[in-house]
């Protein structure tokens, strides 16, 4: 049985006319009559006598009335229970995170999470600087340094492992460096910013600075990613970058950097249901059992191929789509 038709039947019987039932239901009179006709066809009996002054239940209609009222009450109870499911999820939570983790790791997972929690709004703020709750004003922050404010709850989510990568085309043109010393003959793609030490490359190579070697420098994780993938030079990416679809090759040169990933929020917000939902989401997003590349121990990119299936449907957008038009532009300009 169609619950809408049963609901229409009860309202019409209580109203005493199809016209008044239409007003009560915000429907046209013809729609009410059509639904009553459908119900009568389903039960195989006439439920109303059409009179000049209105409508009157038939004997069969009277027999069904009590059951129909229980049906309507059951529908209302059912809908009320369904609506209550989302109450714990309702709310707006602001999440501040550095650009790379926010855009390439958390955004695909937030979209998937949103399908299961439609009433929860997560406002994602990606910044080139390392965000913190005290200074940024967000409900939750994911950052690379341990929070130290007294009213903030700090939780270590895991570790980000950075490793040198280059595109196949760049290596074909410039050769594969066999050792760290060979890097002096190559171009670097360097990301700079408060969360990155600008002198890392220089220290690894025993130089005062890398200005003579840098082919591209930016404070943006997205620009850094695209530059490496589009033959700009050798640069540092997370060890799981190939799992996101990046067409890059890891370079085994004895270079590896590990960065802490911390989550923090104001202690006073802990009891908000929506906050707890997002905190649990972030714990799952950096779960080292499911995503071992966020563990304390470094996992080589080549060892992560077996985990590609766990990211199915949750990969970041393919930046390499920019390669074809870039090359075409170079060809056209030549």
C-alpha positions in Angstrom: 0.0 0.0 0.0 1.1 3.6 -0.7 1.4 5.4 2.6 0.5 8.7 0.9 -2.8 7.3 -0.3 -3.7 6.0 3.2 -2.8 9.3 4.7 -5.0 11.1 2.1 -7.9 8.7 3.0 -7.7 9.5 6.7 -7.5 13.3 6.1 -10.4 13.1 3.7 -12.5 11.1 6.1 -11.8 13.6 8.9 -12.4 16.6 6.7 -15.7 15.4 5.3 -14.9 16.6 1.8 -12.2 16.2 -0.9 -12.0 19.9 -1.3 -11.2 20.5 2.4 -8.8 17.6 2.4 -6.9 19.2 -0.5 -6.6 22.4 1.6 -5.4 20.5 4.6 -2.8 18.6 2.5 -1.9 21.5 0.3 -2.9 19.5 -2.8 -5.5 20.1 -5.5 -8.9 18.5 -5.1 -8.3 16.4 -8.2 -5.0 15.0 -6.7 -6.9 13.9 -3.6 -9.6 12.3 -5.6 -7.0 10.5 -7.8 -5.2 9.1 -4.7 -8.5 7.9 -3.2 -9.4 6.2 -6.4 -6.0 4.5 -6.4 -6.5 3.2 -2.8 -10.0 2.0 -3.6 -8.6 0.1 -6.6 -6.0 -1.5 -4.3 -8.4 -2.6 -1.6 -11.1 -3.6 -4.1 -13.9 -1.7 -2.4 -15.6 1.7 -2.5 -14.5 3.7 0.6 -16.6 6.9 0.2 -20.1 7.8 -0.8 -20.0 11.0 -2.9 -22.8 13.1 -1.6 -23.9 16.6 -2.6 -22.9 18.0 0.8 -19.6 16.2 0.9 -18.4 12.6 1.4 -19.3 9.9 3.8 -17.5 6.7 4.7 -19.0 3.5 3.3 -19.3 0.4 5.5 -15.9 -0.8 4.1 -14.4 2.6 4.6 -15.5 2.6 8.2 -14.0 -0.8 8.8 -10.6 0.4 7.4 -10.6 3.8 9.2 -9.1 2.6 12.5 -6.4 0.6 10.8 -5.7 3.6 8.5 -5.3 5.9 11.5 -2.8 3.5 13.0 -1.0 3.4 9.6 -0.7 7.2 9.6 0.5 7.2 13.2 3.1 4.6 12.3 4.3 6.7 9.4 4.6 9.8 11.6 6.6 7.7 14.2 8.8 6.3 11.5 9.6 9.7 10.0 10.3 11.1 13.5 12.8 8.4 14.3 14.5 8.9 10.9 14.8 12.6 11.6 16.3 11.9 15.0 19.2 9.9 13.4 20.8 13.1 12.1 20.5 15.2 15.3 23.8 14.1 16.7 25.4 15.1 13.3 23.9 18.5 13.0 26.2 21.4 13.2 29.0 23.3 11.6 32.6 22.5 12.4 35.5 24.5 11.0 38.7 22.5 10.2 42.0 24.3 9.4 44.8 22.3 7.8 47.8 22.9 5.7 47.2 23.0 2.0 48.7 19.7 0.9 46.9 17.5 3.5 43.7 19.4 3.1 43.4 19.4 -0.7 45.0 16.0 -1.6 44.2 13.9 1.4 41.3 15.1 3.4 39.0 16.6 0.7 38.3 13.3 -1.1 37.6 11.6 2.3 35.4 14.5 3.5 33.2 14.1 0.4 32.8 10.4 1.1 32.1 11.1 4.8 29.5 13.7 3.9 27.4 11.1 2.1 26.9 9.3 5.4 26.5 12.5 7.5 24.4 14.9 5.3 23.5 17.1 8.3 27.0 17.8 9.3 28.9 20.7 7.6 32.7 20.7 7.7 34.2 24.0 6.7 37.6 23.2 5.4 40.2 26.0 5.5 43.5 25.2 3.7 46.4 27.5 4.4 50.0 27.6 3.2 51.0 28.3 6.9 50.8 25.8 9.6 47.4 26.3 11.3 46.7 26.2 15.0 43.5 26.5 17.0 44.7 29.4 19.2 45.8 31.6 16.3 43.6 30.5 13.4 40.2 30.5 15.3 39.1 27.2 13.8 37.3 24.5 15.8 39.9 21.9 14.9 43.3 22.2 13.4 45.6 19.7 11.8 49.2 21.0 11.9 52.9 19.9 11.7 54.0 21.2 15.2 52.8 20.1 18.6 50.2 22.6 20.0 51.3 24.2 23.3 48.3 26.4 24.3 47.0 25.5 27.8 43.3 25.3 26.8 44.0 23.1 23.7 43.7 19.3 23.5 46.7 17.9 21.4 46.5 14.5 19.7 49.3 13.1 17.4 47.6 11.7 14.3 50.7 10.3 12.7 53.7 11.3 10.6 54.2 12.7 7.1 57.2 11.1 5.3 58.7 13.2 2.6 60.8 11.6 -0.1 62.5 12.9 -3.3 60.6 12.3 -6.6 60.9 13.3 -10.2 59.0 12.7 -13.4 60.0 10.1 -15.9 60.5 12.7 -18.6 62.8 14.8 -16.4 64.9 11.7 -15.5 65.1 10.7 -19.2 66.4 14.1 -20.1 68.7 14.7 -17.2 69.6 11.2 -16.1 68.9 9.3 -12.9 71.0 10.5 -9.9 72.7 7.4 -8.4 73.9 9.2 -5.2 73.2 12.3 -3.2 76.3 14.0 -4.7 74.8 13.7 -8.2 72.0 16.1 -7.2 74.4 19.0 -7.8 73.9 18.5 -11.5 70.1 18.6 -11.2 67.3 21.2 -10.8 65.3 21.3 -7.6 61.6 22.0 -7.0 61.5 23.6 -3.6 58.6 24.3 -1.4 59.1 27.0 1.2 57.0 28.2 4.1 56.8 28.4 7.8 56.2 24.6 8.1 59.2 23.8 5.9 62.9 24.4 6.6 64.3 26.3 3.5 67.8 25.0 4.3 66.9 21.3 4.2 68.2 20.8 0.6 71.3 22.9 1.3 72.2 20.9 4.4 71.8 17.6 2.6 74.2 18.8 -0.1 76.7 20.6 2.1 75.8 24.0 0.5 75.2 27.4 2.0 72.0 27.7 -0.1 70.3 26.1 -3.2 69.8 29.3 -5.2 72.0 28.0 -8.0 70.2 24.7 -8.2 66.5 25.6 -7.8 64.4 25.5 -10.9 61.1 26.2 -9.2 60.2 27.5 -5.8 56.8 28.0 -4.3 55.0 28.1 -1.0 52.1 26.1 -2.4 51.8 22.3 -2.1 49.7 22.2 -5.2 52.2 24.2 -7.3 55.0 22.0 -5.9 53.2 18.8 -6.8 52.4 20.1 -10.4 56.0 21.3 -10.9 57.5 18.0 -10.1 55.0 16.0 -12.1 55.5 18.3 -15.1 59.3 17.9 -15.4 60.3 20.9 -13.3 63.0 19.0 -11.4 63.5 16.9 -8.3 61.4 17.7 -5.3 60.0 16.3 -2.1 56.5 14.7 -2.0 54.7 12.5 0.5 55.8 8.9 0.2 52.2 8.0 -0.8 52.0 10.4 -3.7 52.0 7.7 -6.4 48.9 6.2 -4.8 47.1 9.5 -5.5 47.8 9.1 -9.2 51.0 11.2 -9.4 53.2 10.1 -12.4 56.5 10.4 -10.5 59.4 8.2 -9.7 60.9 7.8 -6.2 64.7 8.5 -5.9 66.6 6.3 -3.5 69.3 8.8 -2.4 69.3 8.3 1.3 67.1 11.4 1.8 64.0 11.3 3.9 62.2 13.7 6.1 59.6 12.9 8.8 57.2 15.5 10.0 54.7 15.1 12.9 51.0 15.5 12.2 49.0 16.9 15.2 45.3 17.5 15.7 44.1 20.0 18.3 40.9 21.6 19.5 39.7 23.8 22.3 38.9 21.8 25.5 35.5 23.5 25.9 34.3 22.1 22.5 34.9 18.4 23.4 31.3 17.6 24.3 29.8 19.0 21.1 28.4 16.0 19.2 29.4 17.4 15.8 32.9 18.0 17.1 33.3 14.4 18.2 32.1 13.2 14.8 34.8 15.2 13.0 37.5 14.2 15.6 36.6 10.6 15.0 36.7 11.2 11.2 40.2 12.6 11.4 41.4 9.7 13.5 40.1 7.3 10.9 41.6 9.4 8.0 45.1 9.0 9.5 44.6 5.5 10.9 48.1 3.8 10.6 46.6 0.3 10.3 44.6 1.2 7.2 47.2 3.8 5.9 50.6 2.6 7.1 52.4 5.5 5.3 51.3 7.7 8.2 53.1 5.4 10.7 56.2 6.3 12.6 58.4 4.0 10.5 59.1 5.0 6.9 57.5 2.9 4.2 59.1 3.1 0.8 56.7 4.1 -2.0 57.4 0.9 -3.9 56.0 -1.1 -0.9 52.7 0.8 -1.0 51.4 -0.6 -4.3 49.3 -3.3 -2.5 47.4 -0.5 -0.7 46.2 1.2 -3.9 42.8 -0.7 -3.6 42.2 0.9 -0.2 42.1 4.3 -1.9 39.7 3.3 -4.7 37.2 6.1 -5.3 39.0 8.3 -2.8 41.9 9.5 -4.9 42.8 13.2 -5.3 42.2 14.8 -8.7 44.8 13.9 -11.3 47.2 16.9 -11.6 48.9 15.2 -14.5 46.0 16.2 -16.8 47.8 19.5 -17.1 50.7 17.8 -18.9 49.2 17.5 -22.4 48.2 21.1 -22.8 51.5 22.3 -21.4 53.5 20.3 -23.9 51.2 21.4 -26.7 51.8 25.0 -25.7 55.6 24.4 -25.8 55.3 22.8 -29.2 53.1 25.5 -30.6 55.4 28.2 -29.3 58.4 26.6 -30.9 
